[in-house]
């Protein structure tokens, strides 16, 4: 339309774009034309500014300021400043007028600063709460942020602050952090009270079921604790395995074997699209292969998907089962979902690196779900998600060949370097696989900081008090996968509580004399609840 000199229609041409908090630079001429044609009214500008503020996109707000009436520009600039420099905004806020827009900017700055510097945000709140006529909703937002991030900092008054938080200011996050702070204090009565204060749906999470049982046991309620452990021990998860260890009973893993169906296999292999997918994978074009796979199996029933995943596994295309068999009874197809892939040499490489193969498998499975061409936003690559710089240093230290970043997409190269890097992390933490797993995800320096603050806690409590949600879940996932892979390799598994070696004590690799947990399949055991795929790559954050 612009090329032909036609007028734009806001609803038809711009509404969808306008709803996005961030747009590419290529959209700038269109927006300028819309402004010149009078389509970007003050109301529409503020609607977009509010969306950008909610999304934390200061650049969008800054780009719209000049189109506002002069009297309103300062308010928009304050919103952008609250996003970019909340401490700087709060230093100036006492001179702002008490208008709805200024209160919005002050609220935004306080909640943003609380995430980074909870004590500074607290001081600013004490100064500003009498200056601004904050609404009750804004007060609740601020109190929520202050309580939550004092908790993630494990400040002395954090537990009392969370307990005193008004119901309207509470959330699932503040309720769970009430438990985590109580765990850090090893105050089992407070743990029990915090879990009981959760809504029933939140209490059903395996983590809270486990710690409720622990709290019951610690406060003298042995039989209710045993019943709670027994309910949880029927699940093949991190907390299910820990509950089974509490009861000294076998792990509940119920494998399902895929029945032979040569007729259905041939029908599948007769599909041109699936054949193309397998051929593309065979010539090392996995991205194109996945596209053909999705198109060929779109709308396929569950039985067909299982057979297709099995066919892929036989061809060494292991990630298809991980991503395809991700719900219901298919979760029990452990041989497909947790492949051993002996041709890639993980077991001998792990043994040469002096780490446990089951743990190395668990890391690989959690990092890439066996997708050999996986690449994260941080440029971690391949099966074990190594950064090229890290891989180069490992190769240099261990005298291993290094031919560049692209070599990390070769499974054997990635596993050689990945197992050596895992060994380095384990050595740094007395051989502890669970602490090394946390370091693999969040970095060893962060783990050192957490150990300095809470290194006297028992391992399960320490994991629960890791400030980063991604890392907490990662450690639990890796260690649960390690149990499953141990069983896949040996038919039994080293107890998870033994794998979670006490902080500061050396961890000895399993040997012939190491106690092992049997595996059984209770009649009532549900389909496996272990995670089907890795979390999206990204930087761990508090939560």
C-alpha positions in Angstrom: 0.0 0.0 0.0 2.7 2.4 0.9 4.5 1.8 -2.4 1.3 2.7 -4.2 0.6 5.7 -2.0 -2.4 4.2 -0.4 -3.6 4.9 3.1 -3.0 2.3 5.8 -5.9 0.7 7.7 -4.9 0.2 11.4 -7.1 -2.8 12.1 -6.3 -4.5 8.8 -2.7 -3.6 8.3 -1.2 -2.8 11.8 -3.2 -4.2 14.7 -1.3 -7.6 14.7 2.1 -5.9 14.5 1.1 -3.3 17.1 0.3 -6.0 19.6 3.9 -7.2 19.6 6.1 -5.7 22.3 9.2 -5.8 20.0 9.5 -5.4 16.3 12.4 -5.6 13.9 13.9 -2.5 12.5 12.4 -3.2 9.1 9.0 -2.2 10.5 10.1 1.3 11.3 9.1 2.8 8.0 5.6 1.3 8.3 5.2 2.7 11.8 6.5 6.1 10.7 4.0 6.2 7.8 1.2 5.2 10.2 2.1 8.0 12.5 2.2 10.5 9.6 -1.3 9.3 8.6 -2.6 10.0 12.1 -3.3 6.3 12.9 -1.1 6.2 16.1 -3.4 7.9 18.5 -2.3 8.7 22.1 -4.4 5.7 23.3 -2.8 3.4 20.9 0.7 4.6 21.8 0.1 4.0 25.5 -1.4 0.6 24.8 1.8 -0.4 23.1 3.9 1.3 25.8 2.1 -0.7 28.5 2.6 -4.0 26.6 6.3 -3.2 26.2 6.6 -2.3 30.0 5.0 -5.7 30.9 7.4 -7.5 28.5 10.4 -5.5 29.8 11.3 -4.0 26.4 12.6 -0.5 27.2 13.7 0.1 23.6 10.1 0.0 22.3 9.0 2.6 24.8 12.0 4.8 24.0 11.1 4.6 20.3 7.5 5.8 20.9 8.3 8.7 23.3 8.6 11.4 20.6 5.2 10.6 19.2 3.4 11.4 22.5 2.2 14.8 23.5 5.0 16.8 25.2 3.2 16.7 28.5 3.2 12.9 28.5 6.7 12.2 27.3 8.3 12.4 30.7 6.1 9.6 32.1 7.0 7.3 29.2 10.7 8.1 29.7 10.4 7.1 33.4 8.9 3.8 32.4 11.9 3.1 30.1 14.3 4.2 32.8 12.6 1.9 35.3 13.3 -1.0 32.9 16.9 0.0 32.0 18.1 1.3 35.4 15.6 0.7 38.2 18.0 1.9 40.8 18.5 5.2 38.9 14.8 5.6 38.5 14.1 5.1 42.2 16.8 7.6 43.1 14.7 10.2 41.1 11.3 8.9 42.0 10.8 11.1 45.1 10.8 14.1 42.8 8.1 12.7 40.5 4.5 13.8 40.8 1.9 11.4 42.2 0.2 10.5 39.0 -1.0 7.1 37.8 1.8 6.9 35.2 4.5 7.9 37.7 3.1 5.3 40.2 3.3 2.7 37.4 6.9 3.6 36.8 7.8 3.5 40.5 6.1 0.1 40.9 8.0 -1.2 37.9 11.3 0.1 39.2 10.7 -1.4 42.7 9.8 -4.9 41.4 12.7 -4.9 38.9 15.2 -3.8 41.5 14.0 -6.3 44.1 15.1 -9.1 41.7 18.7 -7.7 41.6 19.1 -6.0 45.0 16.4 -6.8 47.4 17.8 -4.7 50.3 18.1 -1.6 48.1 14.6 -2.1 46.8 13.4 -2.5 50.4 15.0 0.9 51.4 13.4 2.6 48.3 10.0 1.1 49.2 10.2 2.5 52.8 10.9 6.0 51.3 8.4 6.0 48.5 5.3 4.3 49.9 4.2 7.5 51.6 5.1 9.6 48.6 2.9 7.8 46.1 -0.7 6.8 46.5 -0.1 3.2 45.3 -3.2 1.1 44.6 -3.7 -2.0 46.6 -2.8 -4.1 43.5 0.5 -2.1 43.1 1.3 -2.6 46.8 0.7 -6.3 46.5 3.0 -6.4 43.5 5.8 -4.7 45.4 5.3 -6.7 48.5 5.3 -9.9 46.4 8.5 -9.0 44.7 10.3 -8.0 47.9 9.2 -11.1 49.8 10.1 -13.4 46.9 13.6 -12.0 46.3 14.5 -11.6 49.9 13.7 -15.4 50.0 15.9 -16.2 47.0 18.6 -14.3 48.8 17.9 -16.4 51.9 17.9 -13.2 54.0 17.4 -13.6 57.8 13.9 -12.2 57.8 12.7 -13.9 54.6 10.6 -16.6 56.3 8.7 -14.2 58.5 8.2 -11.9 55.6 6.7 -14.7 53.5 4.5 -15.9 56.3 3.2 -12.3 56.8 2.5 -11.7 53.1 -1.2 -10.8 52.5 -3.1 -13.6 50.7 -3.7 -11.3 47.7 0.1 -10.8 47.4 0.9 -14.5 47.5 1.6 -16.7 44.5 2.7 -20.3 43.8 6.3 -18.9 43.8 6.1 -17.2 47.2 4.4 -20.3 48.7 7.1 -22.6 47.3 9.9 -20.3 48.5 8.4 -20.3 52.0 9.1 -24.0 52.0 12.6 -23.6 50.5 13.6 -21.0 53.1 12.3 -23.2 55.9 14.3 -26.1 54.4 17.4 -23.9 54.4 16.8 -23.3 58.1 16.1 -27.0 58.7 12.9 -25.9 60.5 10.7 -28.9 59.9 7.7 -27.5 61.7 7.9 -24.5 59.4 8.3 -26.7 56.4 5.2 -28.6 57.3 3.2 -25.4 57.9 4.4 -23.9 54.6 3.4 -27.0 52.5 0.0 -27.2 54.3 -0.5 -23.5 53.4 -0.3 -24.4 49.7 -3.4 -25.1 47.6 -4.1 -28.8 47.1 -3.0 -28.7 43.5 0.4 -27.4 44.4 0.8 -29.9 47.2 0.6 -32.7 44.6 4.0 -31.9 43.2 6.4 -34.7 44.0 8.9 -32.4 45.6 6.4 -31.2 48.2 5.1 -34.7 48.8 8.6 -35.8 49.5 9.4 -32.9 51.9 6.1 -33.2 53.6 6.9 -36.8 54.4 10.4 -35.7 55.6 8.8 -33.0 57.8 6.2 -35.4 59.2 9.0 -37.9 60.1 11.1 -35.1 61.7 8.2 -33.9 63.8 7.4 -37.3 65.2 4.6 -38.4 62.8 6.2 -41.7 61.6 3.1 -43.5 60.2 1.8 -40.6 58.1 5.3 -40.0 56.9 5.6 -43.7 55.9 2.3 -43.6 54.0 3.4 -40.4 52.2 6.7 -42.0 51.2 4.9 -45.1 50.1 2.6 -43.2 47.8 5.5 -41.3 46.2 7.9 -44.4 46.0 5.7 -45.8 43.2 6.9 -43.1 40.8 10.2 -43.4 38.8 11.3 -39.9 39.4 14.0 -38.1 41.5 11.7 -37.8 44.5 10.1 -41.2 43.9 13.6 -42.8 44.1 14.4 -40.8 47.2 11.1 -41.9 48.8 11.9 -45.6 48.0 15.3 -45.1 49.6 13.6 -43.9 52.8 11.6 -47.1 52.9 14.5 -49.3 51.7 12.4 -50.7 48.9 13.0 -51.5 45.2 12.6 -48.7 42.7 9.4 -48.7 40.7 10.4 -48.9 37.1 7.9 -50.7 34.8 9.4 -51.2 31.4 7.2 -51.8 28.4 8.4 -53.8 25.4 7.2 -52.8 22.0 5.5 -55.8 20.3 6.8 -56.9 16.9 4.6 -55.8 14.0 6.4 -56.4 10.8 3.3 -55.6 8.7 2.9 -52.1 10.2 6.7 -51.6 9.9 6.6 -52.3 6.2 3.6 -50.1 5.7 5.5 -47.3 7.4 8.6 -47.9 5.3 6.6 -47.8 2.2 5.8 -44.1 2.9 8.1 -41.9 0.7 8.2 -39.2 3.3 9.5 -41.4 6.1 12.0 -43.1 3.8 13.3 -39.6 2.8 13.6 -38.8 6.5 15.7 -41.8 7.2 17.8 -41.2 4.1 18.5 -37.6 5.0 19.5 -38.7 8.5 21.8 -41.3 7.0 23.7 -38.6 5.0 24.0 -36.3 8.0 21.3 -33.8 7.3 19.4 -34.1 10.6 17.5 -30.8 10.4 16.0 -31.7 7.0 15.4 -35.2 8.2 13.3 -33.9 11.2 11.2 -31.8 8.8 10.4 -34.8 6.7 9.7 -36.9 9.8 7.2 -34.3 11.1 5.4 -34.1 7.7 5.3 -37.9 7.2 3.9 -38.6 10.7 1.5 -35.6 11.1 -1.7 -36.9 12.5 -0.4 -40.5 13.0 -1.9 -42.6 15.8 0.0 -43.7 18.9 0.9 -47.2 17.7 2.3 -45.8 14.4 4.4 -43.2 16.3 5.9 -45.9 18.5 6.8 -48.1 15.6 8.3 -45.2 13.7 10.4 -44.3 16.8 11.6 -47.9 17.0 12.6 -47.8 13.3 14.5 -44.6 13.9 16.3 -46.1 16.9 17.5 -49.1 14.9 19.1 -46.6 12.5 20.9 -44.7 15.2 18.4 -41.8 15.2 17.8 -41.8 18.9 16.3 -38.4 19.5 13.1 -39.3 17.6 12.0 -41.7 20.4 12.8 -39.1 23.1 10.6 -36.5 21.5 7.9 -38.8 20.1 7.3 -41.1 23.1 6.6 -38.3 25.6 3.3 -39.2 27.2 1.1 -41.9 28.7 2.2 -45.5 28.5 4.8 -44.7 25.9 6.9 -43.3 28.7 7.5 -46.9 29.8 9.4 -47.7 26.6 12.7 -47.2 28.4 14.9 -49.1 25.9 13.8 -46.5 23.2 13.7 -43.4 25.5 17.0 -44.1 27.2 19.2 -45.6 24.5 22.7 -46.9 25.2 24.1 -46.2 21.7 27.2 -48.3 22.3 28.7 -47.4 19.0 29.4 -43.9 20.2 31.7 -45.2 22.9 30.3 -43.5 25.9 30.9 -46.3 28.4 34.6 -46.7 27.6 35.2 -43.0 27.4 33.5 -42.4 30.8 35.6 -45.2 32.3 38.8 -43.7 30.9 37.8 -40.3 32.3 37.2 -42.0 35.7 33.5 -41.1 36.0 30.5 -43.3 36.2 28.9 -44.1 32.7 25.4 -43.9 34.1 26.0 -40.3 35.1 27.5 -39.4 31.8 24.5 -40.9 30.1 22.2 -38.9 32.4 24.0 -35.6 31.5 23.9 -36.4 27.8 20.2 -37.3 27.9 19.3 -34.1 29.8 21.5 -31.8 27.7 20.5 -32.8 24.2 18.0 -35.7 24.3 20.4 -37.4 21.9 20.1 -34.7 19.3 23.6 -34.7 17.9 23.2 -31.3 16.1 21.7 -29.5 19.1 23.0 -26.0 19.5 21.9 -23.6 22.3 21.6 -19.8 22.2 24.8 -19.7 24.1 26.5 -21.7 21.3 26.8 -25.0 23.3 26.9 -27.8 20.8 26.3 -31.5 20.3 25.3 -34.3 22.5 26.8 -33.0 25.7 26.3 -29.3 24.8 29.9 -28.2 25.0 30.9 -24.6 24.3 33.7 -24.5 21.7 35.9 -22.5 24.0 35.5 -25.0 26.8 36.0 -27.9 24.5 39.2 -26.4 23.2 40.6 -26.0 26.7 39.7 -29.5 27.6 41.4 -30.9 24.5 44.5 -28.9 25.3 44.6 -29.9 28.9 44.1 -33.6 28.1 46.2 -33.7 25.0 43.2 -34.6 22.8 42.7 -33.7 19.1 40.8 -30.5 18.4 39.7 -29.6 14.9 37.3 -26.8 15.7 33.8 -26.1 16.8 32.1 -28.1 14.0 33.7 -31.3 15.3 31.4 -31.1 18.4 28.6 -32.3 16.2 30.4 -35.6 15.8 29.1 -37.8 18.6 32.4 -39.6 19.3 34.3 -36.3 19.5 31.7 -34.7 21.7 31.6 -37.6 24.1 35.4 -37.8 24.4 35.6 -34.1 25.3 32.3 -34.1 27.3 33.3 -36.9 29.6 36.7 -35.3 30.3 35.0 -32.0 31.1 32.6 -33.8 33.4 35.6 -35.4 35.1 37.1 -31.9 35.7 33.8 -30.8 37.3 33.7 -33.9 39.5 37.3 -33.5 40.6 36.5 -29.9 41.7 33.7 -31.2 43.9 35.2 -34.2 45.6 33.9 -36.6 42.9 30.3 -35.5 43.6 28.2 -36.1 40.5 25.3 -34.1 41.7 27.3 -31.0 42.6 29.2 -31.4 39.3 25.8 -31.5 37.5 24.8 -28.2 39.1 28.2 -26.8 38.0 27.7 -28.1 34.5 24.4 -26.2 34.3 25.0 -23.0 36.3 28.8 -22.8 36.3 31.2 -23.9 39.1 31.6 -20.4 40.5 27.9 -20.2 41.3 28.0 -23.6 43.0 30.9 -22.4 45.1 28.8 -19.4 46.2 25.9 -21.6 47.1 28.2 -24.0 49.0 29.7 -21.1 51.0 26.2 -20.0 52.0 24.5 -23.3 52.6 27.2 -26.0 52.4 26.1 -27.6 55.7 22.8 -28.8 54.3 22.1 -32.4 53.4 22.2 -33.0 49.6 18.4 -33.2 49.0 17.9 -30.0 51.0 20.8 -28.2 49.2 19.2 -29.1 45.8 15.9 -27.7 47.0 17.5 -24.4 48.0 19.4 -23.8 44.7 18.2 -20.3 43.7 17.9 -21.1 40.0 14.8 -23.1 39.0 16.5 -24.4 35.9 19.4 -25.7 37.8 17.3 -27.3 40.6 15.3 -29.2 38.0 18.4 -30.0 36.0 20.1 -31.7 38.9 17.0 -33.7 39.8 16.5 -34.7 36.1 20.2 -35.8 35.6 20.3 -37.8 38.8 17.0 -39.5 38.1 18.3 -40.3 34.5 21.5 -41.6 36.1 19.4 -44.1 38.1 17.5 -45.2 35.0 20.7 -45.6 33.0 22.4 -47.5 35.8 19.5 -50.0 35.7 19.7 -50.1 31.9 23.3 -51.0 32.1 23.3 -53.4 35.1 19.7 -54.4 35.8 19.9 -52.8 39.3 20.8 -49.3 40.5 23.0 -47.7 43.1 20.7 -46.0 45.5 20.1 -42.4 44.8 20.9 -41.4 48.3 24.3 -42.9 47.8 24.8 -40.9 44.6 23.9 -37.7 46.6 27.1 -37.9 48.6 27.3 -35.5 51.6 28.9 -32.1 50.8 32.6 -32.2 51.5 32.9 -36.0 51.6 34.7 -37.7 48.7 32.4 -39.8 46.4 33.8 -43.2 45.5 32.8 -44.7 42.2 30.6 -47.9 42.5 32.3 -51.2 42.6 31.4 -54.9 43.0 30.8 -54.3 46.7 28.5 -51.3 46.4 24.9 -51.9 47.6 22.4 -51.8 44.8 18.7 -51.3 44.7 16.5 -53.9 43.0 13.9 -52.9 40.5 10.2 -53.9 40.7 7.0 -53.1 39.0 4.1 -52.6 41.4 0.7 -53.3 39.9 -0.4 -49.8 40.6 2.6 -48.0 39.2 1.7 -45.4 36.6 3.5 -44.7 33.4 7.0 -43.2 34.0 6.9 -39.6 34.8 10.5 -38.8 34.0 11.0 -35.8 31.7 10.8 -36.7 28.1 13.1 -34.0 26.7 15.6 -31.4 27.9 14.6 -28.0 28.9 15.1 -25.3 26.3 18.7 -24.1 26.4 19.2 -20.9 28.2 20.7 -19.1 31.1 19.7 -20.3 34.6 17.8 -17.6 36.5 16.4 -17.3 40.0 12.9 -18.6 40.6 
